[in-house]
Amino acid sequence: MLTDLIRGFADFPQLHPTKVILFHKAVAERFASLAENIKTPDQLSWAIESRYHAHLAGDPNLAPQLPNLADGIVGAVRTLVDEHGYERAKPIVDQLLATDPTAEAYQLAAIIYARLGDCDEALALAKEAFTKDKARTWIVTEIGRLSLYVHRADVASECVNLVRRAGHDNPYLATLEGKIALRESGEAAAAESFRRAVNLAEAEHPRRDAWPHFFLGRTLLKLGKPEEAIDVLYSGELIATERRRRRRGPLIAIRTQLAIGYVLIGKLEQAKQILDLIASDEAGNPEVVWALALYRASAREAGDSGELAQKTLHELDPRTAKDRYGRCQVHLFRALIYLGIGQAERASEEFSLAHAQDPRNVFVLLRWAKTLIDLARESDSEGEHQAARVCAEHAKSLADNILKFDSDNKEALELLELLSDDFNVL
């Protein structure tokens, strides 16, 4: 309001109540004339403004009657949501809820409030939508997914419980449970939820979603199980490519992880084939850039390996990562490159940085422990027995940590046996 803007700059006398009513009446009529043929979201906003002033004027009939315009309002709100115009959509959907509180209106409102960061209100609105229409499980899981973006795992968990109590299960719900587990329980627990999501997705007819395969594959890579991860990611790639209209997002994400998996097990030709498909079109995608850098360093495509490694290390810049997972990936890849050029101590430093970003990443722990064992052997051979003991004990603590996350991890158990036999570290 204009008065809110100029209050404090001058001492204006209060208007007579009659003049205030005349003002609101004039404004209501003017906005009503602007909103005569509602076709755009702006015109809907004018209709809402007209109603606001009509009520203050004491004559609601001055304004357009919104219940008669409900279909147009819903369509306009959908358009604003698709265009990410959440601030503009909020007053319109609030008015819609006041006049025509349908399940569709509650669902739209839930999305808008979640996108604006009000997760508690979004959850309440999603519950209303779900109560009115039990088929709307999607909105509940979507609010859970969006809540994780702002670190509201409590809201996400409540969304899961709501759908579960209603007896529903689907790939989206299982994927959400996996994402919550990643934050609260670790990769081993998350993998079980993602595996259920994959099974549910593959049982759908037609198969519609490949994201569960991406999340399970990426989690298996973090658990140090690249062969199993590759099988899952390959199945996901088939689903993503068999769709009538391909969704590029999951396809690129899956192929990137698939290329990384092939590099990690030494199948560089398969990795190259995938990266050739995606590298040119995804030059600005940090994860694709990191995967390509890892491949080039592993393949030693051209030039002196040391020179190539330094070029690749420059490309693998942790500052380009958008989150802790990404920074872990970059430090992990840098560590693998240092191992490739025989600099185990620098590799150990990078593994340490990767571990700090993602303490539950089992693959990082395994490779770091193996690197420390190599350093212990090297120190022992040079007569540095105390240094060897320190490296071996640190490797044991890492292997013990792995078993906390993944109690039957075969590689960790083998490392502990080796440390006992070779270094008497128990």
QUIHU-V234517 format. One record per helix or strand. SS is the DSSP state (H for helix, E for strand). FROM is the first residue (numbers start at 0). TO is the last residue. If there is no record, write none. Layout:
SS_FROM_TO ; SS_FROM_TO
This chain:
H_1_5 ; E_6_6 ; E_9_9 ; H_16_33 ; H_40_55 ; H_59_61 ; H_65_81 ; H_85_98 ; H_102_114 ; H_118_131 ; H_136_148 ; H_152_164 ; H_170_183 ; H_186_202 ; H_210_221 ; H_225_241 ; H_247_263 ; H_267_277 ; H_285_298 ; H_304_314 ; H_317_319 ; H_323_339 ; H_343_356 ; H_361_380 ; H_384_404 ; H_409_422
